[in-house]
Amino acid sequence: MIKFFRVIRQNLLSEGKTGKYLQYAIGEILLVVIGILIALSINNWNENQKTKVQIKNSLIALKSDLAQDTVLIKERLPFIIEQYQLNETLRARVAKEGATLDTLIHIMRYEFNPNWSAQIVYNTNAYNGLKQTGLIEIISDSIRANIKNFYNKKTFLKDRIEKTTNDYRGKITSYVNTYTFGSTPIHDQGPLIDSLVWEKIDNSHLAATFQGISNFKRILFTETKEELEFSLTNSRSLLEHIDAYLNNSK
């Protein structure tokens, strides 16, 4: 096409038709510009389509992560509630009128379990990928806000639990270096050590220790329960928003 116009221009010059030559030259330039604009438009359209596919795949992966996390939460939450209630029952027995030193000693020696298990490790690969690629900033405002708010709140809740857990570890270290407990098979230290440890104890220290660590466990159970319930409820809500977004993007 460009060669064709070049021949025409050369003929026009040779014939002395300068005006028509300029018209053809301008027309040629316009065609080139239009061609470039069309090529850019097609390229932009292709890039937009690629981005849409990437966003779609990332959101599908995010749905998978949330679904897996939901299974973990459903398995974990009943245990946390059960252990919270058990801890409250032990605290209530010590606090009720008529409780004796023997009540406290029996609970601490045979019933109270100071152990604490680690938090759930959630699946965050898809969310991290959205952030690292910058795709999180491209999707629509509503779904972006929902995703960010969800994970930011989860991070806040889990960081709070981790801080309380670290404080609790300090309490437990002091406890296990002072007392034995037979509430779990793994801590069955045998009758000799058990009797020697409990033969002479500081009753005031024992009471303060029970109050401190049982209260920390109450806080831990409460914070963990709050985080799990938040994650369970809002995971479902976020899944619904993602489904709606994907359906509207078809």
C-alpha positions in Angstrom: 0.0 0.0 0.0 2.8 2.4 0.9 4.7 1.5 -2.4 1.5 2.2 -4.3 1.1 5.7 -2.8 4.8 6.4 -3.4 4.4 5.7 -7.1 1.4 8.0 -7.3 3.3 10.8 -5.6 6.3 10.3 -7.9 4.0 10.5 -10.9 2.3 13.7 -9.6 5.7 15.3 -9.0 6.9 14.4 -12.5 3.7 15.9 -13.9 4.1 19.1 -11.8 0.9 18.5 -9.9 2.2 19.7 -6.5 -1.2 20.3 -4.9 -2.4 16.8 -5.6 1.0 15.5 -4.5 0.5 17.1 -1.1 -3.0 15.7 -0.8 -1.8 12.2 -1.4 1.1 12.7 1.0 -1.3 13.8 3.7 -3.6 10.9 2.9 -0.8 8.5 3.2 0.2 9.9 6.6 -3.4 9.7 7.8 -3.6 6.1 6.7 -0.4 5.2 8.5 -1.6 7.0 11.7 -5.0 5.2 11.5 -3.2 1.9 11.0 -1.1 2.5 14.1 -4.1 3.5 16.1 -6.0 0.4 15.0 -3.0 -1.8 15.9 -2.7 -0.2 19.3 -6.4 -0.6 19.9 -6.2 -4.3 19.0 -3.1 -4.7 21.2 -4.9 -3.0 24.1 -7.9 -5.1 23.6 -5.7 -8.3 23.7 -4.0 -7.1 26.9 -7.3 -6.3 28.5 -8.5 -9.8 27.6 -5.4 -11.3 29.1 -5.8 -9.3 32.3 -9.5 -10.4 32.6 -8.4 -14.0 32.3 -5.7 -13.5 34.9 -8.2 -11.9 37.3 -10.8 -14.6 36.7 -8.2 -17.4 37.3 -6.9 -15.6 40.5 -10.5 -15.2 41.9 -11.2 -18.9 41.1 -8.0 -19.8 43.0 -9.1 -17.5 45.9 -12.4 -19.3 46.0 -10.6 -22.6 46.3 -8.5 -21.2 49.2 -11.5 -19.9 51.0 -13.3 -23.2 50.6 -10.4 -25.2 52.0 -10.1 -22.7 54.9 -13.8 -23.2 55.7 -13.3 -26.9 56.1 -10.4 -26.3 58.5 -12.5 -23.8 60.5 -15.5 -26.1 60.8 -13.2 -28.8 62.2 -11.4 -26.5 64.6 -14.2 -24.3 66.0 -16.2 -27.0 67.9 -12.9 -28.0 69.7 -12.2 -24.4 70.7 -15.8 -24.0 72.1 -15.5 -27.3 74.0 -12.2 -26.3 75.5 -13.4 -22.8 76.4 -16.3 -24.3 78.2 -14.1 -26.8 80.1 -11.8 -24.0 81.2 -14.8 -22.0 82.4 -16.1 -25.0 84.3 -12.8 -25.4 86.1 -12.7 -21.7 86.9 -16.3 -21.8 88.2 -15.5 -24.7 90.5 -12.6 -22.9 92.1 -14.6 -19.6 92.4 -17.8 -21.0 93.8 -18.7 -20.7 97.5 -17.5 -23.8 99.4 -14.5 -24.5 97.2 -11.5 -25.7 99.2 -7.7 -25.9 98.7 -8.2 -29.6 97.9 -10.5 -28.5 95.0 -7.8 -26.3 93.6 -5.1 -28.9 94.0 -7.1 -31.6 92.4 -7.9 -29.4 89.4 -4.3 -28.3 89.0 -2.8 -31.7 89.6 -5.2 -33.9 87.6 -7.6 -31.9 85.4 -6.2 -28.6 84.2 -4.4 -28.9 80.9 -2.1 -25.9 80.3 -1.3 -26.9 76.7 -2.2 -24.6 73.8 -2.1 -25.6 70.1 -1.0 -23.5 67.2 -3.4 -21.5 65.1 -4.8 -22.6 61.8 -2.4 -21.9 58.9 -4.7 -20.5 56.2 -4.3 -20.8 52.5 -3.3 -17.3 51.3 -1.4 -18.1 48.0 -4.2 -16.7 45.8 -4.5 -13.5 47.8 -0.8 -13.0 48.0 -0.7 -13.5 44.2 -3.3 -10.8 43.7 -1.3 -8.4 45.7 2.1 -9.2 44.1 0.8 -9.0 40.5 -1.1 -5.8 41.2 -4.3 -7.4 40.0 -6.0 -6.6 43.3 -5.9 -2.9 42.3 -7.5 -3.5 38.9 -10.7 -5.4 39.9 -13.8 -3.4 40.7 -13.9 -1.3 43.8 -16.6 -3.3 45.6 -15.0 -6.7 45.3 -11.5 -5.2 46.0 -12.7 -3.6 49.2 -14.4 -6.9 50.3 -11.3 -8.9 49.7 -8.9 -6.4 51.4 -11.2 -5.8 54.4 -11.5 -9.5 54.9 -7.8 -10.3 54.9 -6.8 -7.2 56.8 -9.2 -8.1 59.6 -8.1 -11.7 59.6 -4.5 -10.5 59.9 -5.4 -8.2 62.8 -7.2 -11.0 64.7 -4.4 -13.5 64.1 -1.7 -11.1 65.2 -3.7 -10.4 68.4 -3.9 -14.1 69.1 -0.2 -14.5 68.4 0.7 -11.8 70.9 -1.6 -13.3 73.6 -0.1 -16.8 72.8 3.5 -15.4 73.4 2.4 -13.9 76.7 0.8 -17.2 77.6 4.0 -19.2 76.8 5.8 -17.2 79.4 3.2 -18.1 82.0 3.3 -21.8 81.0 7.1 -22.0 81.2 7.0 -20.9 84.8 4.1 -23.3 85.5 5.7 -26.4 84.1 8.9 -25.7 85.9 7.1 -25.6 89.2 4.2 -28.1 89.0 3.4 -31.4 87.4 0.0 -32.2 85.8 -1.6 -35.5 84.7 -4.4 -34.2 82.5 -2.8 -35.6 79.4 -1.1 -39.0 78.8 2.1 -37.3 77.4 2.6 -35.6 80.8 2.4 -38.8 82.9 5.6 -38.2 84.9 4.9 -41.1 87.3 3.9 -41.3 91.0 7.3 -40.5 92.5 7.9 -37.2 90.8 4.3 -36.3 91.1 4.2 -36.9 94.9 7.5 -35.1 95.5 6.3 -32.0 93.6 3.0 -31.7 95.4 4.2 -32.7 98.8 5.1 -29.2 99.7 3.6 -26.4 97.6 3.1 -22.7 98.1 -0.7 -22.5 98.2 -0.8 -18.7 97.4 1.5 -19.2 94.5 -0.6 -22.1 93.3 -3.8 -20.1 93.5 -2.2 -17.1 91.7 -0.8 -19.4 89.0 -4.1 -21.0 88.3 -5.9 -17.7 88.2 -3.3 -16.3 85.8 -3.0 -19.1 83.3 -6.7 -20.0 83.3 -7.5 -16.4 82.6 -5.0 -16.3 79.8 -6.6 -19.5 78.4 -10.0 -17.7 78.6 -8.6 -14.8 76.6 -7.0 -17.1 74.1 -10.1 -19.2 73.6 -12.2 -16.0 73.3 -9.9 -14.4 70.7 -9.5 -17.6 68.7 -13.3 -18.2 68.7 -13.8 -14.7 67.5 -11.3 -15.1 64.7 -12.7 -18.4 63.6 -16.3 -17.2 63.6 -15.4 -14.1 61.7 -13.5 -16.1 59.1 -16.2 -18.6 58.7 -19.0 -16.1 58.3 -17.1 -13.7 56.1 -15.6 -16.4 54.0 -19.1 -17.4 53.0 -20.0 -13.8 52.3 -16.9 -13.2 50.3 -17.5 -16.4 48.2 -20.9 -15.1 47.3 -19.5 -11.7 46.2 -16.8 -13.4 44.1 -19.4 -15.7 42.5 -21.5 -12.6 41.6 -18.5 -10.8 40.3 -17.5 -13.7 38.1 -21.0 -14.2 36.8 -21.3 -10.5 35.9 -17.9 -10.5 34.1 -18.9 -13.2 31.6 
